[in-house]
């Protein structure tokens, strides 16, 4: 597999978001590098490596990010929390961006963003990391590349985040908001992400994000609603997960096989 780790390739995801393309992504929770080798051959635009719910450790995250990026597949790392060492590690192994989970407290988000934009980038260079191409480029070039490439999303998926959306969206250094519709519906006591109260809350966050000029992403259980959410400014859609796709494909294949004996 040829390497696509050139600076131009690494800028592609942020540029595509800025251009307003409709991007289709997957949550991934499996830590086998072959998963990302296969997904890199698919039309998927980006993967969200879900560190909170997945099985990643530091070594497997590094391997999986490398495999995805070698195939030209952009990676956003959805962190488990706001831990500084995890932010630093994700940047060091070469992700295109990070997603700050369960974003609710503006001060906490601001501090994590400041760390990611500053000390984490400095440490990624000082530590001779993959992201710095093992310090084979100058600090000036690396710092410029990181500023142009790195994406930081705040994930709002609980009522406190919705309530603080106006403040969150105006925080410096933030590129976008990712809306976790399933988590939000559960936290609001609703049975479905399509419940009116949930969609009203998400639409309200979209208004604040668009005012601030932020990118918008959304977990999209119902593909039929994609165009409607696009009209609210969403351009990054997470449409499924690796585990779910594997399970559904297995079910479909077995049913197809058994149908020939009906």
Steps between C-alpha positions, in 0.01 A plus 500: 500500500644835402536774760281809485653676799613811309402841642254562214309177574491583870331834428224342292236441770500857631498635146206281402302613802579862418380441145165380633519146363258242634728256680406149609678335792494203734552451870768237544561308821703200382877517539611268219709690247351286221163667564649835399688349208165377366310822578767702322400313182136606546333835416483597870629856550611482864504271802427599860720273709288476815746469785231525769290207378757310296783264595794726419809535713795725416676240283193390305389860441842574353484197269145570384563869435809412299313245289210736430723792414726282281189421296400866480210462746466799736464431872326689778563360846201518733665516839379325812539814710701824513820331620804695379717195438231354272470825305877511460521134397225535239673798341840329514386189312360713219124545527337771292310624801347425836144492628454615860229274650190600696581869463309700758725731703641787289801545728601135472461505121699824472788355703509176297496697175778732621710198598439324167592808297808582707686266738375180333639615164829601664528161672417314178800669342733472798418131535614412146151378415349364181300821460827697479633241256747413773618860511624487142335838435562828677302610802372799304368281220347251741327770703358656182380164372336415833321836508366445148413131536386429854125483561343529843133411547294522816244221523169614645286204597351590838263775622769709679688530171185611323437761769855635467514478120517876444807528725664184369467606137684829558805342665827583322676217320193284451430391140170324533224341701406136471145412603444159657133446429468156660675600821298820519170320457588258782616782728174685432291193582373466145458169321632618165740758352211607277290613799394861461672612819829351381486647150406841646803486729733401215361770273565755772864395524528517121385862510771592751770310311412663169506845661853427617608363159568149631485172312211273600501122529219265599445133577229404255299185582235591239658561160172636365550813710843586357380770259292664772799518733714631216264798484592568865869516411609143572757376249670216689277196551591193705273236353597176676772313690744227403343256747146570382594469133669166565197368685251622239707364212520160669124495558430604142735242353357215707143600413596517133653151522197351680258655254621255235364211707160649575 
